């Protein structure tokens, strides 16, 4: 009978019920909220559903004896566990370049090629990154940590993971979840700022139809674009190389199977893995800290700053442009890297002002410029902080 009781006691101490804390329950609740928002509200379900379920996975309470080192060896931070092995793709920065390969294979750069002036809006929006970097320094973070936090302002989850894995791996979970959360909330965050910064007259500006881009230009652009950006910031090589290579696969016309794989099954698999493992990395005892709260606050501020500078710079450009060539400042929000969601916000807000004024094609130019800009900004930060 004593053996039975001892066995039951041993079984109990290994259950989640015996090891549960309020922090675990809080993180599981947040995971459920993410899943609900993804399914019910349809806010970036490809991101929020995997991350939300990953949060639940990572916060199932596990037994671990720090004295003897005895545990179940299944947690994401336990060396050699399956989750830990999958997490290496995040920790070592393997997944982000593969995501960029898929983004390049899916993205049409025609809007940017036909309207190169709009790349300036994408560049201006990257000030959100450097603004958040300065704020993080003021809030007491070390320079390398501030750089990793600042990249959230680029609205680019893979870039945030890549840079934080190099500069501040201990903050990666909070940075990644913050970046992906705010990417999903782009419509909620950006619309009020866009309306606040623009007048009704500005929102009604009609832009000239972009010129048709030749196939030769589409092929030359990723090659020249990569060489130019990589020479400026060699440290951004993994992201920039994969982005432009993926686009070359798409536009070359002779590698359709590779482009289809990179922009379809490959990016879907990697997105699933990155979402689940990033979610699972929010283990309660590691994630619930004062720094995590600060990072979420700085992430929101960085999005606001990026949107502000994108819209305001479009208004600034209009001071020097003649009538008929002015830019609708509503596309300024698309300077962040959330492709194509930020461009869709430009379209939606523009249609609310004028149901016949479509801005999506124009907004894609600063949007794809933002993708390139966030990778360049990450390379700059890695170059002087790494």
matplotlib code that plots the C-alpha trace (Angstrom):
import matplotlib.pyplot as plt

x = [0.0, 2.9, 4.4, 1.1, 0.9, 4.5, 3.8, 0.7, 2.7, 5.5, 2.9, 1.3, 4.5, 5.1, 1.6, 1.0, -1.5, 1.2, 3.6, 1.2, 1.6, -0.5, 2.1, 1.4, -2.3, -1.8, 0.4, -2.1, -4.9, -2.9, -2.3, -6.1, -6.7, -4.2, -6.0, -9.4, -8.2, -6.8, -9.9, -12.8, -11.3, -9.1, -6.2, -3.2, -4.4, -1.2, 0.8, -1.5, -2.9, 0.6, 2.0, -1.1, -1.0, 2.8, 2.2, -0.1, 2.5, 5.3, 3.3, 2.1, 3.7, 6.6, 8.4, 12.1, 14.3, 17.1, 19.1, 19.2, 18.5, 15.7, 13.0, 10.8, 13.3, 10.5, 10.6, 11.8, 14.7, 15.8, 18.8, 18.2, 14.4, 12.4, 11.1, 14.6, 15.9, 13.1, 13.8, 17.4, 16.0, 14.9, 17.8, 20.5, 18.6, 18.0, 14.3, 14.3, 16.4, 14.1, 11.1, 12.7, 13.3, 9.6, 8.7, 11.0, 9.4, 5.9, 6.5, 6.1, 8.6, 7.0, 5.3, 8.7, 10.5, 7.9, 7.9, 11.4, 10.7, 8.4, 11.4, 12.1, 8.8, 9.9, 13.2, 11.5, 9.4, 12.5, 13.0, 10.6, 13.5, 16.0, 13.5, 12.7, 16.4, 16.9, 13.9, 15.2, 18.5, 16.7, 14.7, 17.9, 18.5, 22.1, 22.9, 22.8, 19.4, 18.1, 19.1, 17.2, 14.2, 14.2, 13.9, 10.3, 9.5, 10.2, 7.1, 9.0, 8.9, 11.7, 14.0, 13.3, 14.1, 17.2, 18.6, 17.6, 19.3, 22.5, 22.3, 20.0, 19.0, 17.8, 15.1, 14.2, 10.9, 9.5, 10.8, 9.4, 6.0, 5.8, 6.8, 4.3, 1.6, 1.8, 2.1, -1.3, -2.6, -1.4, -5.0, -5.9, -2.7, -2.2, -5.6, -6.2, -2.7, -3.3, -6.6, -5.1, -2.1, -4.0, -6.8, -9.8, -8.4, -5.1, -7.0, -8.7, -5.5, -5.4, -2.1, -1.1, -1.3, 2.2, 4.0, 4.2, 7.5, 9.3, 10.4, 14.0, 13.7, 12.1, 15.1, 17.7, 16.3, 16.9, 20.5, 21.4, 19.4, 21.2, 24.7, 24.0, 22.5, 24.9, 27.9, 26.4, 25.5, 27.3, 26.0, 22.5, 23.7, 21.6, 18.3, 19.0, 20.5, 17.5, 15.0, 16.5, 17.3, 13.7, 12.5, 14.9, 13.5, 10.0, 10.9, 13.5, 10.7, 12.8, 12.7, 8.9, 9.0, 11.6, 9.7, 6.5, 8.2, 9.9, 6.7, 4.4, 5.2, 8.6, 7.4, 4.3, 6.4, 8.9, 6.1, 4.4, 7.6, 8.6, 5.2, 4.9, 8.5, 8.3, 5.1, 6.5, 9.5, 7.2, 7.6, 6.2, 9.3, 11.3, 8.8, 6.9, 9.4, 9.5, 11.6, 8.9, 6.4, 8.9, 9.5, 5.8, 5.5, 8.5, 7.2, 3.9, 5.8, 8.1, 5.0, 3.5, 6.8, 7.3, 3.7, 4.1, 7.3, 6.0, 2.9, 4.6, 7.4, 4.8, 3.3, 6.8, 7.5, 4.2, 5.6, 8.0, 5.7, 3.5, -0.2, -1.0, 2.2, 1.4, 1.4, -1.6, -0.1, -2.3, 0.3, 2.9, 1.9, 2.9, 6.6, 6.7, 7.6, 4.3, 3.7, 1.0, -1.1, 0.1, -0.6, -4.1, -4.7, -3.8, -6.3, -9.1, -8.6, -8.4, -11.6, -13.4, -12.5, -13.3, -14.8, -13.3, -9.7, -7.6, -4.3, -3.1, -0.9, 0.8, 1.1, 2.9, 5.9, 6.8, 5.7, 8.3, 10.8, 10.1, 11.0, 14.3, 14.7, 14.1, 16.8, 19.2, 18.5, 19.0, 22.4, 23.4, 22.5, 24.3, 27.3, 27.9, 26.4, 27.2]
y = [0.0, 2.4, 1.8, 2.7, 5.9, 6.8, 6.1, 8.4, 11.1, 10.9, 11.0, 14.0, 16.0, 15.6, 16.8, 20.4, 20.9, 20.4, 22.8, 25.5, 29.1, 32.2, 33.3, 30.1, 30.8, 34.4, 33.4, 30.6, 33.2, 35.5, 32.6, 32.0, 35.7, 35.6, 32.5, 34.2, 37.4, 35.4, 33.2, 35.6, 38.9, 37.4, 39.7, 38.0, 34.5, 33.0, 34.7, 34.9, 31.3, 29.6, 32.1, 31.8, 28.0, 28.1, 30.2, 27.5, 24.8, 26.8, 27.4, 23.9, 23.7, 21.2, 19.6, 20.5, 20.0, 22.6, 20.6, 17.2, 18.5, 16.0, 17.1, 15.9, 17.2, 18.5, 22.2, 24.7, 25.8, 22.2, 21.3, 18.4, 18.5, 18.5, 22.0, 23.2, 21.8, 23.5, 26.7, 26.8, 28.1, 31.2, 31.4, 31.0, 33.1, 30.4, 31.0, 34.7, 34.5, 31.7, 33.9, 36.7, 34.2, 33.5, 37.2, 38.0, 35.2, 36.5, 40.3, 42.3, 45.3, 46.9, 49.7, 50.7, 50.4, 52.6, 55.2, 55.3, 58.6, 56.6, 54.7, 57.9, 57.3, 53.8, 55.2, 57.9, 55.3, 53.5, 56.5, 54.5, 52.0, 54.6, 56.6, 53.5, 52.8, 56.2, 55.7, 52.3, 53.8, 56.4, 53.6, 52.0, 49.3, 48.6, 49.7, 46.2, 45.6, 49.0, 48.1, 44.8, 46.5, 49.3, 47.0, 46.3, 49.7, 48.2, 46.1, 43.1, 40.0, 38.0, 40.9, 41.5, 37.8, 37.9, 41.0, 40.1, 36.6, 38.4, 41.4, 40.4, 36.7, 36.9, 39.4, 37.6, 36.1, 39.5, 41.3, 38.6, 38.5, 42.3, 42.6, 40.0, 41.3, 44.8, 43.6, 41.9, 45.2, 47.4, 48.4, 49.3, 51.3, 53.1, 54.3, 56.9, 58.3, 58.6, 60.4, 62.7, 63.8, 64.3, 66.7, 65.7, 67.5, 65.5, 62.2, 62.9, 63.4, 61.2, 59.9, 59.3, 55.7, 54.0, 53.3, 49.8, 48.1, 45.8, 42.3, 43.3, 45.9, 43.4, 41.0, 43.7, 45.3, 42.4, 42.0, 45.7, 46.3, 43.5, 44.7, 48.3, 47.5, 44.7, 47.0, 49.6, 47.2, 43.9, 42.8, 42.6, 40.0, 37.0, 39.0, 41.1, 38.2, 36.0, 38.7, 39.7, 36.1, 35.1, 38.0, 37.0, 33.5, 35.0, 37.5, 35.5, 33.4, 30.3, 29.2, 29.1, 25.9, 27.3, 30.5, 28.6, 26.5, 29.4, 31.6, 28.7, 25.5, 26.7, 30.0, 28.3, 25.6, 28.2, 30.6, 27.8, 26.8, 30.3, 31.1, 28.1, 28.3, 32.0, 31.5, 28.6, 30.8, 33.0, 30.5, 32.3, 32.3, 33.8, 36.0, 37.8, 40.5, 44.2, 44.3, 42.5, 45.2, 47.9, 46.2, 46.0, 49.7, 50.6, 48.4, 50.4, 53.7, 52.6, 51.7, 55.1, 56.9, 55.0, 55.7, 59.4, 59.9, 58.0, 60.1, 63.4, 62.8, 62.3, 65.6, 67.2, 65.9, 67.5, 70.9, 70.5, 68.7, 70.5, 69.9, 66.6, 65.0, 65.2, 62.1, 61.1, 61.1, 58.2, 55.9, 57.1, 54.5, 51.8, 52.7, 50.1, 46.6, 44.8, 43.6, 43.8, 44.7, 48.2, 48.9, 47.5, 50.0, 52.8, 51.4, 51.0, 54.5, 56.0, 54.3, 55.6, 59.2, 58.5, 55.1, 55.5, 56.4, 53.2, 53.6, 50.0, 50.0, 53.2, 52.1, 48.9, 51.0, 52.4, 49.1, 47.0, 49.8, 49.3, 45.6, 46.6, 49.5, 47.3, 44.8, 47.7, 49.2, 45.8, 45.6, 49.1, 48.3, 44.9, 46.6, 49.1, 47.2, 43.5]
z = [0.0, 0.8, -2.6, -4.2, -2.2, -3.1, -6.7, -6.7, -4.9, -7.5, -10.3, -8.8, -8.5, -12.2, -13.2, -14.4, -11.5, -8.9, -10.6, -11.8, -10.8, -11.5, -14.1, -16.1, -16.1, -17.2, -20.1, -21.1, -21.0, -23.2, -25.6, -25.7, -26.5, -29.4, -30.8, -30.4, -32.1, -35.0, -35.5, -34.6, -35.6, -38.4, -37.3, -38.9, -38.1, -39.7, -37.0, -34.0, -34.0, -34.1, -31.5, -29.3, -29.3, -28.8, -25.7, -24.3, -25.2, -23.5, -20.3, -19.4, -16.0, -15.9, -13.0, -12.6, -9.6, -9.7, -7.1, -8.8, -12.3, -12.7, -15.1, -18.0, -20.7, -22.9, -22.2, -24.8, -22.7, -21.8, -23.9, -26.3, -26.1, -29.3, -28.7, -27.9, -31.2, -33.2, -31.2, -32.5, -35.8, -33.9, -31.5, -34.1, -36.7, -39.3, -39.9, -40.7, -43.9, -45.1, -44.4, -46.4, -49.3, -49.4, -49.1, -52.1, -54.1, -53.4, -53.7, -56.9, -56.8, -59.9, -57.8, -56.4, -59.7, -61.5, -58.6, -57.2, -55.3, -52.9, -51.5, -49.5, -47.6, -46.7, -45.5, -43.4, -41.7, -40.5, -38.1, -35.9, -35.4, -34.3, -32.3, -30.3, -30.0, -28.3, -26.1, -25.0, -24.0, -22.0, -20.3, -19.1, -21.6, -22.8, -26.3, -27.8, -26.1, -27.3, -30.8, -30.7, -29.2, -31.7, -34.7, -33.6, -35.3, -38.7, -38.3, -39.4, -37.2, -38.9, -38.9, -35.2, -34.4, -36.6, -34.9, -31.3, -31.8, -32.4, -30.0, -27.1, -27.2, -23.6, -24.7, -27.9, -26.7, -25.6, -28.7, -31.1, -29.5, -29.4, -33.1, -34.3, -32.0, -33.3, -36.9, -36.4, -34.9, -37.8, -38.8, -35.2, -34.5, -37.8, -38.8, -36.0, -36.6, -40.3, -39.8, -37.2, -39.4, -42.7, -43.8, -45.8, -48.8, -48.5, -48.2, -51.5, -53.5, -56.6, -57.8, -61.4, -62.5, -62.2, -65.5, -66.8, -65.8, -68.3, -67.5, -68.0, -65.3, -62.9, -63.5, -63.1, -60.0, -57.5, -58.7, -58.7, -55.5, -53.7, -54.7, -53.7, -50.3, -49.5, -50.2, -47.9, -45.0, -45.5, -42.1, -43.5, -46.1, -44.9, -45.0, -48.1, -50.0, -49.5, -50.1, -53.5, -54.5, -53.9, -56.0, -58.8, -58.7, -59.2, -62.0, -64.0, -65.7, -65.7, -62.0, -61.5, -59.4, -57.1, -56.7, -56.0, -53.4, -51.7, -51.7, -50.8, -48.9, -47.6, -46.1, -44.7, -42.9, -41.5, -40.5, -38.6, -36.8, -36.0, -34.6, -32.4, -31.1, -30.5, -28.6, -26.6, -25.6, -23.5, -20.6, -17.6, -15.4, -18.2, -19.9, -17.1, -16.1, -15.9, -19.1, -21.0, -20.1, -21.1, -24.4, -25.3, -24.5, -26.6, -29.4, -29.5, -29.4, -32.3, -34.5, -33.7, -34.5, -37.8, -38.9, -37.9, -39.9, -42.9, -43.2, -42.4, -44.9, -47.6, -46.6, -46.7, -50.2, -51.4, -50.5, -53.4, -55.9, -58.4, -58.7, -60.5, -59.1, -55.4, -53.1, -51.1, -47.6, -46.6, -48.2, -45.8, -43.2, -45.6, -45.1, -42.4, -43.4, -42.7, -46.3, -47.6, -44.5, -44.1, -47.8, -47.3, -44.5, -46.9, -49.4, -46.8, -45.3, -48.8, -49.9, -46.8, -47.9, -51.6, -52.7, -56.2, -55.1, -55.0, -53.2, -52.9, -56.0, -54.9, -51.2, -52.2, -53.3, -49.8, -48.3, -50.2, -49.6, -45.9, -46.2, -47.7, -45.3, -42.2, -43.3, -44.0, -40.6, -39.0, -40.8, -39.6, -36.0, -36.1, -37.7, -34.8, -31.9, -32.8]

ax = plt.figure().add_subplot(projection="3d")
ax.plot(x, y, z, "-o")
ax.set_aspect("equal")
plt.show()
